[in-house]
Amino acid sequence: AKVVAVAQAIALIVAGSGLLSATSATGLLAMALGLLLWTFGASGVQLWQRHAGLDNPTADSDAEHAPGTRLLTRVLNVLALALVVAALIVPSQLSDLGVGMLFVPLEGVLTAAALLVLPPLPGRVLTNVFGVVLGMHAVLTVLDVGFLAVLARPFDPTADWGLTDSMIELLSGSLGRQGAVAALVAGALLLVGLLVAVMVAVRRCAEALIRHRTRASRVLAAAVPVCLVSVLVGAQIIPAVPVSSAAVTTVAVQRVQRWITAAGEQQAFETACLTDPVRDVAPGRLLGELRGKDVVLAFLESYGRVSIEEPTHAAAMQTTLEG
């Protein structure tokens, strides 16, 4: 809850600073609101469990020895670990899926090692922070995958929030206005659900790690130096696939650099508009030199590229072009 409170304060300061556009600030506040609602819900569940006596350590210890409970716990732990690993290694481009994902995520190894040496309170803080960061990374990765597949560019939070109306208009043609709005709301809820799921999965993995501290310490004592040395020397077992990689950190740095560049370009464009020499010219006089002349307006769309590169159309189109 404390970490989320700090995140709320940072979101409010950034949104009110004027550094972001109105649409970007709205998106940031929406994500902050989602985190706040999740915190309220988690705290409410914990209070209910405490009131109902479900957090009794003795009862939990006895329940853990039940065969059905042990199996369920193991299944949930495996699912949580799978989600965390997927969030750490899945790339933003579908074309990169495959053998290139067979590396050990350095961020996960170092975070696990830190949890074993930190006291309980700092360990919980680290777990929550890592869960929020990894959850946001997973959400941004999903958005990047969608934007790269449709628009051939990654998601840009400084400008793409303004595409909401265009998406509603596009979907309204097949789903109707209400259906389009419902589809966008469902997509937003799925992204919030992914964020919460990753945060819960990270917490569950951390708890399992602490419960098996001895065995985990032995594994990490060997994994940490191996991963660090592998990253430093660029070690590879499979060609072009590193043994260990800080992929999340690399992608995060690239995203921040891209967003800063985009924000700077937008600011430069707005500044140029203020000094536009024809800014105060009446619209009817802007193209006065073309009066009485024939004008051709040509719009270049991306459909031609899709018809050549899309596997379902490329073969027939190539045959037509060659003929």
C-alpha beads as a LAMMPS data file, in Angstrom:
LAMMPS data file: protein, C-alpha beads

323 atoms
322 bonds

1 atom types
1 bond types

-500.0 500.0 xlo xhi
-500.0 500.0 ylo yhi
-500.0 500.0 zlo zhi

Masses

1 110.0

Atoms # bond

1 1 1 0.000 0.000 0.000
2 1 1 2.852 2.403 0.782
3 1 1 4.462 1.780 -2.591
4 1 1 1.158 2.423 -4.357
5 1 1 0.669 5.617 -2.309
6 1 1 4.073 6.862 -3.466
7 1 1 3.167 5.932 -7.050
8 1 1 -0.074 7.945 -6.722
9 1 1 1.861 10.984 -5.522
10 1 1 4.346 10.708 -8.401
11 1 1 1.514 10.298 -10.926
12 1 1 -0.314 13.366 -9.588
13 1 1 2.858 15.475 -9.637
14 1 1 3.781 14.441 -13.184
15 1 1 0.215 14.878 -14.464
16 1 1 -0.056 18.331 -12.904
17 1 1 3.380 19.511 -13.980
18 1 1 2.379 20.150 -17.573
19 1 1 5.205 17.963 -18.912
20 1 1 2.703 15.605 -20.547
21 1 1 -0.088 16.317 -22.977
22 1 1 -3.677 16.194 -21.706
23 1 1 -4.279 12.735 -23.184
24 1 1 -1.031 11.323 -21.760
25 1 1 -1.796 12.798 -18.341
26 1 1 -5.271 11.228 -18.477
27 1 1 -3.787 7.826 -19.293
28 1 1 -1.271 8.127 -16.459
29 1 1 -4.006 9.037 -13.981
30 1 1 -6.154 6.136 -15.231
31 1 1 -3.335 3.658 -14.553
32 1 1 -2.763 5.225 -11.128
33 1 1 -6.464 4.832 -10.369
34 1 1 -6.303 1.157 -11.376
35 1 1 -3.411 0.568 -8.941
36 1 1 -5.327 2.357 -6.202
37 1 1 -8.444 0.241 -6.747
38 1 1 -6.334 -2.920 -6.679
39 1 1 -4.784 -1.842 -3.357
40 1 1 -8.199 -1.182 -1.845
41 1 1 -9.414 -4.579 -3.004
42 1 1 -6.352 -6.440 -1.697
43 1 1 -6.554 -4.648 1.655
44 1 1 -10.256 -5.432 1.908
45 1 1 -9.614 -9.136 1.283
46 1 1 -6.858 -9.188 3.920
47 1 1 -9.113 -7.505 6.489
48 1 1 -11.908 -9.946 5.726
49 1 1 -9.569 -12.916 6.110
50 1 1 -8.296 -11.544 9.407
51 1 1 -11.837 -10.969 10.678
52 1 1 -12.921 -14.446 9.592
53 1 1 -9.866 -16.049 11.166
54 1 1 -8.588 -17.323 7.848
55 1 1 -5.125 -15.903 8.487
56 1 1 -4.506 -18.167 11.491
57 1 1 -0.939 -19.478 11.075
58 1 1 -1.779 -22.788 12.752
59 1 1 -4.748 -23.329 10.497
60 1 1 -2.654 -22.479 7.445
61 1 1 0.074 -24.879 8.550
62 1 1 -2.434 -27.698 9.009
63 1 1 -4.095 -26.938 5.701
64 1 1 -0.805 -27.029 3.836
65 1 1 -0.352 -30.686 4.777
66 1 1 -3.617 -31.687 3.076
67 1 1 -2.857 -33.470 -0.233
68 1 1 -5.350 -31.384 -2.198
69 1 1 -4.012 -28.148 -0.766
70 1 1 -0.406 -29.089 -1.500
71 1 1 -1.282 -29.890 -5.122
72 1 1 -3.212 -26.641 -5.562
73 1 1 -0.362 -24.648 -4.022
74 1 1 2.172 -26.220 -6.355
75 1 1 -0.007 -25.610 -9.411
76 1 1 -0.524 -21.952 -8.466
77 1 1 3.196 -21.526 -7.810
78 1 1 4.077 -22.990 -11.210
79 1 1 1.529 -20.745 -12.941
80 1 1 2.846 -17.695 -11.083
81 1 1 6.438 -18.530 -12.014
82 1 1 5.444 -19.088 -15.648
83 1 1 3.720 -15.685 -15.794
84 1 1 6.711 -13.902 -14.234
85 1 1 9.184 -15.602 -16.582
86 1 1 6.972 -14.830 -19.576
87 1 1 6.813 -11.162 -18.576
88 1 1 10.614 -11.137 -18.355
89 1 1 11.428 -12.808 -21.680
90 1 1 8.554 -12.245 -24.139
91 1 1 9.657 -9.697 -26.794
92 1 1 7.655 -6.801 -28.183
93 1 1 7.746 -8.155 -31.743
94 1 1 6.042 -11.386 -32.716
95 1 1 8.836 -12.115 -35.183
96 1 1 11.265 -12.437 -32.247
97 1 1 9.319 -15.264 -30.619
98 1 1 11.196 -18.548 -30.601
99 1 1 14.706 -19.673 -29.755
100 1 1 15.776 -16.112 -28.945
101 1 1 13.724 -16.307 -25.737
102 1 1 15.866 -19.115 -24.301
103 1 1 17.938 -16.982 -21.933
104 1 1 18.058 -16.466 -18.181
105 1 1 16.568 -13.072 -17.229
106 1 1 19.191 -11.258 -15.160
107 1 1 16.628 -8.991 -13.452
108 1 1 14.765 -11.979 -12.064
109 1 1 17.904 -13.659 -10.741
110 1 1 19.213 -10.506 -9.041
111 1 1 15.824 -9.683 -7.524
112 1 1 15.468 -13.213 -6.136
113 1 1 18.955 -13.015 -4.630
114 1 1 18.187 -9.645 -3.059
115 1 1 15.011 -11.024 -1.450
116 1 1 17.031 -13.714 0.298
117 1 1 19.461 -11.250 1.923
118 1 1 17.097 -8.367 2.736
119 1 1 15.148 -8.108 6.013
120 1 1 11.377 -8.784 5.794
121 1 1 10.169 -5.173 5.424
122 1 1 12.633 -4.082 2.696
123 1 1 12.010 -7.429 1.026
124 1 1 8.279 -6.742 0.848
125 1 1 8.939 -3.266 -0.535
126 1 1 11.243 -4.721 -3.201
127 1 1 8.625 -7.347 -4.084
128 1 1 5.910 -4.714 -4.541
129 1 1 8.137 -2.383 -6.553
130 1 1 9.383 -5.193 -8.787
131 1 1 5.790 -6.405 -9.261
132 1 1 4.577 -2.960 -10.333
133 1 1 7.522 -2.397 -12.676
134 1 1 7.271 -5.844 -14.262
135 1 1 3.485 -5.524 -14.550
136 1 1 3.812 -2.197 -16.354
137 1 1 6.463 -3.732 -18.607
138 1 1 4.084 -6.586 -19.478
139 1 1 1.255 -4.159 -20.283
140 1 1 3.506 -2.002 -22.466
141 1 1 4.805 -5.123 -24.227
142 1 1 1.252 -6.161 -25.124
143 1 1 0.536 -2.642 -26.406
144 1 1 3.766 -2.673 -28.429
145 1 1 2.827 -6.018 -29.990
146 1 1 -0.558 -4.659 -31.040
147 1 1 0.744 -1.371 -32.415
148 1 1 3.623 -3.032 -34.268
149 1 1 1.227 -5.513 -35.854
150 1 1 -1.271 -2.837 -36.950
151 1 1 0.710 0.398 -37.353
152 1 1 4.273 -0.971 -37.741
153 1 1 5.503 1.107 -34.782
154 1 1 5.560 0.655 -30.996
155 1 1 3.077 2.243 -28.601
156 1 1 3.715 5.907 -27.792
157 1 1 1.987 7.071 -24.579
158 1 1 2.736 10.716 -25.389
159 1 1 0.426 10.667 -28.404
160 1 1 -1.507 7.414 -28.800
161 1 1 -4.107 8.104 -26.099
162 1 1 -5.621 10.498 -28.637
163 1 1 -6.361 7.583 -30.969
164 1 1 -9.230 6.395 -28.774
165 1 1 -11.893 8.255 -30.788
166 1 1 -10.463 6.928 -34.056
167 1 1 -10.516 3.369 -32.730
168 1 1 -14.138 3.779 -31.644
169 1 1 -15.086 5.047 -35.099
170 1 1 -13.228 2.167 -36.754
171 1 1 -14.864 -0.488 -34.590
172 1 1 -18.287 1.137 -34.835
173 1 1 -18.514 0.051 -38.470
174 1 1 -18.672 -3.618 -37.458
175 1 1 -19.709 -3.559 -33.781
176 1 1 -21.813 -0.425 -33.519
177 1 1 -21.074 2.517 -31.222
178 1 1 -21.924 0.697 -28.003
179 1 1 -20.086 -2.434 -29.084
180 1 1 -16.976 -0.425 -29.950
181 1 1 -16.964 1.304 -26.577
182 1 1 -17.543 -2.050 -24.835
183 1 1 -14.626 -3.594 -26.771
184 1 1 -12.268 -0.789 -25.733
185 1 1 -13.404 -1.023 -22.106
186 1 1 -12.897 -4.808 -22.188
187 1 1 -9.403 -4.324 -23.616
188 1 1 -8.545 -1.785 -20.914
189 1 1 -9.831 -4.155 -18.221
190 1 1 -7.727 -6.982 -19.657
191 1 1 -4.620 -4.793 -19.475
192 1 1 -5.409 -3.841 -15.872
193 1 1 -6.012 -7.527 -15.151
194 1 1 -2.616 -8.386 -16.638
195 1 1 -0.961 -5.753 -14.447
196 1 1 -2.633 -7.098 -11.317
197 1 1 -1.923 -10.724 -12.285
198 1 1 1.796 -10.050 -12.712
199 1 1 1.943 -8.220 -9.378
200 1 1 0.182 -11.091 -7.600
201 1 1 2.417 -13.640 -9.363
202 1 1 5.566 -11.806 -8.265
203 1 1 4.354 -11.748 -4.670
204 1 1 3.518 -15.455 -4.756
205 1 1 6.927 -16.323 -6.196
206 1 1 8.610 -14.221 -3.500
207 1 1 6.696 -16.017 -0.751
208 1 1 7.608 -19.412 -2.192
209 1 1 11.242 -18.326 -2.451
210 1 1 11.344 -17.322 1.220
211 1 1 9.703 -20.587 2.299
212 1 1 12.422 -22.559 0.500
213 1 1 15.256 -20.228 1.448
214 1 1 17.918 -22.918 1.895
215 1 1 17.487 -24.588 -1.484
216 1 1 16.984 -21.266 -3.226
217 1 1 20.189 -19.900 -1.710
218 1 1 22.185 -22.815 -3.070
219 1 1 20.802 -22.360 -6.578
220 1 1 21.213 -18.580 -6.603
221 1 1 24.744 -18.786 -5.196
222 1 1 25.725 -20.387 -8.482
223 1 1 23.233 -18.579 -10.752
224 1 1 24.132 -14.999 -9.798
225 1 1 27.868 -15.110 -10.704
226 1 1 27.201 -17.208 -13.808
227 1 1 24.577 -14.750 -15.082
228 1 1 26.682 -11.677 -14.295
229 1 1 29.756 -13.077 -16.026
230 1 1 27.651 -14.239 -18.988
231 1 1 26.192 -10.756 -19.469
232 1 1 29.596 -9.095 -19.162
233 1 1 31.359 -11.358 -21.670
234 1 1 28.346 -11.976 -23.915
235 1 1 28.459 -15.742 -23.448
236 1 1 26.348 -17.855 -25.807
237 1 1 25.504 -21.540 -26.000
238 1 1 22.947 -21.234 -28.801
239 1 1 24.210 -18.987 -31.631
240 1 1 22.950 -15.387 -31.307
241 1 1 21.179 -16.240 -28.020
242 1 1 22.854 -15.031 -24.802
243 1 1 23.046 -17.281 -21.760
244 1 1 21.696 -14.409 -19.645
245 1 1 20.328 -11.023 -20.611
246 1 1 18.923 -7.895 -18.972
247 1 1 16.227 -7.664 -21.650
248 1 1 13.670 -5.848 -19.497
249 1 1 16.179 -3.148 -18.530
250 1 1 17.301 -2.730 -22.146
251 1 1 13.731 -2.396 -23.407
252 1 1 12.843 0.013 -20.584
253 1 1 15.784 2.285 -21.433
254 1 1 14.866 2.210 -25.133
255 1 1 11.253 3.057 -24.319
256 1 1 12.189 6.024 -22.147
257 1 1 14.602 7.338 -24.791
258 1 1 11.932 6.933 -27.484
259 1 1 9.288 8.697 -25.388
260 1 1 11.629 11.579 -24.541
261 1 1 12.448 11.983 -28.232
262 1 1 8.759 11.883 -29.191
263 1 1 7.866 14.434 -26.520
264 1 1 10.658 16.715 -27.741
265 1 1 9.474 16.410 -31.336
266 1 1 5.906 17.237 -30.323
267 1 1 7.101 20.272 -28.374
268 1 1 9.206 21.426 -31.333
269 1 1 6.191 21.039 -33.633
270 1 1 3.973 23.100 -31.321
271 1 1 6.667 25.783 -31.074
272 1 1 7.026 25.885 -34.858
273 1 1 3.268 26.289 -35.212
274 1 1 3.402 29.424 -33.057
275 1 1 5.888 31.027 -35.453
276 1 1 4.291 29.750 -38.677
277 1 1 4.529 32.637 -41.214
278 1 1 1.091 31.822 -42.663
279 1 1 -0.560 31.200 -39.310
280 1 1 -2.788 34.275 -39.571
281 1 1 -3.566 33.952 -43.268
282 1 1 -7.244 33.330 -44.023
283 1 1 -7.944 29.710 -45.128
284 1 1 -9.359 30.908 -48.436
285 1 1 -6.067 32.592 -49.344
286 1 1 -3.650 29.769 -48.436
287 1 1 -3.825 28.159 -51.889
288 1 1 -4.550 31.276 -53.875
289 1 1 -1.772 30.534 -56.353
290 1 1 -3.579 27.339 -57.364
291 1 1 -6.816 29.074 -58.237
292 1 1 -7.973 28.051 -61.702
293 1 1 -5.533 25.151 -61.962
294 1 1 -6.127 21.414 -61.955
295 1 1 -4.979 19.800 -58.678
296 1 1 -4.454 16.096 -57.974
297 1 1 -4.647 14.912 -54.362
298 1 1 -2.939 11.519 -53.883
299 1 1 -3.237 9.506 -50.668
300 1 1 -0.653 6.782 -50.065
301 1 1 -1.927 3.954 -47.851
302 1 1 -0.123 0.912 -46.453
303 1 1 -2.420 -1.642 -48.094
304 1 1 0.007 -2.175 -50.971
305 1 1 2.766 -3.176 -48.572
306 1 1 0.434 -5.534 -46.699
307 1 1 -0.665 -7.242 -49.895
308 1 1 2.960 -7.983 -50.777
309 1 1 4.229 -8.989 -47.324
310 1 1 1.178 -10.722 -45.815
311 1 1 1.622 -14.509 -46.286
312 1 1 -2.056 -15.048 -47.143
313 1 1 -1.872 -12.607 -50.092
314 1 1 1.816 -12.441 -51.013
315 1 1 1.958 -15.523 -53.261
316 1 1 -0.986 -14.562 -55.458
317 1 1 0.055 -10.902 -55.586
318 1 1 3.651 -11.757 -56.511
319 1 1 2.419 -13.998 -59.317
320 1 1 0.240 -11.151 -60.600
321 1 1 3.078 -8.638 -60.449
322 1 1 5.516 -10.938 -62.223
323 1 1 2.962 -11.675 -64.942

Bonds

1 1 1 2
2 1 2 3
3 1 3 4
4 1 4 5
5 1 5 6
6 1 6 7
7 1 7 8
8 1 8 9
9 1 9 10
10 1 10 11
11 1 11 12
12 1 12 13
13 1 13 14
14 1 14 15
15 1 15 16
16 1 16 17
17 1 17 18
18 1 18 19
19 1 19 20
20 1 20 21
21 1 21 22
22 1 22 23
23 1 23 24
24 1 24 25
25 1 25 26
26 1 26 27
27 1 27 28
28 1 28 29
29 1 29 30
30 1 30 31
31 1 31 32
32 1 32 33
33 1 33 34
34 1 34 35
35 1 35 36
36 1 36 37
37 1 37 38
38 1 38 39
39 1 39 40
40 1 40 41
41 1 41 42
42 1 42 43
43 1 43 44
44 1 44 45
45 1 45 46
46 1 46 47
47 1 47 48
48 1 48 49
49 1 49 50
50 1 50 51
51 1 51 52
52 1 52 53
53 1 53 54
54 1 54 55
55 1 55 56
56 1 56 57
57 1 57 58
58 1 58 59
59 1 59 60
60 1 60 61
61 1 61 62
62 1 62 63
63 1 63 64
64 1 64 65
65 1 65 66
66 1 66 67
67 1 67 68
68 1 68 69
69 1 69 70
70 1 70 71
71 1 71 72
72 1 72 73
73 1 73 74
74 1 74 75
75 1 75 76
76 1 76 77
77 1 77 78
78 1 78 79
79 1 79 80
80 1 80 81
81 1 81 82
82 1 82 83
83 1 83 84
84 1 84 85
85 1 85 86
86 1 86 87
87 1 87 88
88 1 88 89
89 1 89 90
90 1 90 91
91 1 91 92
92 1 92 93
93 1 93 94
94 1 94 95
95 1 95 96
96 1 96 97
97 1 97 98
98 1 98 99
99 1 99 100
100 1 100 101
101 1 101 102
102 1 102 103
103 1 103 104
104 1 104 105
105 1 105 106
106 1 106 107
107 1 107 108
108 1 108 109
109 1 109 110
110 1 110 111
111 1 111 112
112 1 112 113
113 1 113 114
114 1 114 115
115 1 115 116
116 1 116 117
117 1 117 118
118 1 118 119
119 1 119 120
120 1 120 121
121 1 121 122
122 1 122 123
123 1 123 124
124 1 124 125
125 1 125 126
126 1 126 127
127 1 127 128
128 1 128 129
129 1 129 130
130 1 130 131
131 1 131 132
132 1 132 133
133 1 133 134
134 1 134 135
135 1 135 136
136 1 136 137
137 1 137 138
138 1 138 139
139 1 139 140
140 1 140 141
141 1 141 142
142 1 142 143
143 1 143 144
144 1 144 145
145 1 145 146
146 1 146 147
147 1 147 148
148 1 148 149
149 1 149 150
150 1 150 151
151 1 151 152
152 1 152 153
153 1 153 154
154 1 154 155
155 1 155 156
156 1 156 157
157 1 157 158
158 1 158 159
159 1 159 160
160 1 160 161
161 1 161 162
162 1 162 163
163 1 163 164
164 1 164 165
165 1 165 166
166 1 166 167
167 1 167 168
168 1 168 169
169 1 169 170
170 1 170 171
171 1 171 172
172 1 172 173
173 1 173 174
174 1 174 175
175 1 175 176
176 1 176 177
177 1 177 178
178 1 178 179
179 1 179 180
180 1 180 181
181 1 181 182
182 1 182 183
183 1 183 184
184 1 184 185
185 1 185 186
186 1 186 187
187 1 187 188
188 1 188 189
189 1 189 190
190 1 190 191
191 1 191 192
192 1 192 193
193 1 193 194
194 1 194 195
195 1 195 196
196 1 196 197
197 1 197 198
198 1 198 199
199 1 199 200
200 1 200 201
201 1 201 202
202 1 202 203
203 1 203 204
204 1 204 205
205 1 205 206
206 1 206 207
207 1 207 208
208 1 208 209
209 1 209 210
210 1 210 211
211 1 211 212
212 1 212 213
213 1 213 214
214 1 214 215
215 1 215 216
216 1 216 217
217 1 217 218
218 1 218 219
219 1 219 220
220 1 220 221
221 1 221 222
222 1 222 223
223 1 223 224
224 1 224 225
225 1 225 226
226 1 226 227
227 1 227 228
228 1 228 229
229 1 229 230
230 1 230 231
231 1 231 232
232 1 232 233
233 1 233 234
234 1 234 235
235 1 235 236
236 1 236 237
237 1 237 238
238 1 238 239
239 1 239 240
240 1 240 241
241 1 241 242
242 1 242 243
243 1 243 244
244 1 244 245
245 1 245 246
246 1 246 247
247 1 247 248
248 1 248 249
249 1 249 250
250 1 250 251
251 1 251 252
252 1 252 253
253 1 253 254
254 1 254 255
255 1 255 256
256 1 256 257
257 1 257 258
258 1 258 259
259 1 259 260
260 1 260 261
261 1 261 262
262 1 262 263
263 1 263 264
264 1 264 265
265 1 265 266
266 1 266 267
267 1 267 268
268 1 268 269
269 1 269 270
270 1 270 271
271 1 271 272
272 1 272 273
273 1 273 274
274 1 274 275
275 1 275 276
276 1 276 277
277 1 277 278
278 1 278 279
279 1 279 280
280 1 280 281
281 1 281 282
282 1 282 283
283 1 283 284
284 1 284 285
285 1 285 286
286 1 286 287
287 1 287 288
288 1 288 289
289 1 289 290
290 1 290 291
291 1 291 292
292 1 292 293
293 1 293 294
294 1 294 295
295 1 295 296
296 1 296 297
297 1 297 298
298 1 298 299
299 1 299 300
300 1 300 301
301 1 301 302
302 1 302 303
303 1 303 304
304 1 304 305
305 1 305 306
306 1 306 307
307 1 307 308
308 1 308 309
309 1 309 310
310 1 310 311
311 1 311 312
312 1 312 313
313 1 313 314
314 1 314 315
315 1 315 316
316 1 316 317
317 1 317 318
318 1 318 319
319 1 319 320
320 1 320 321
321 1 321 322
322 1 322 323
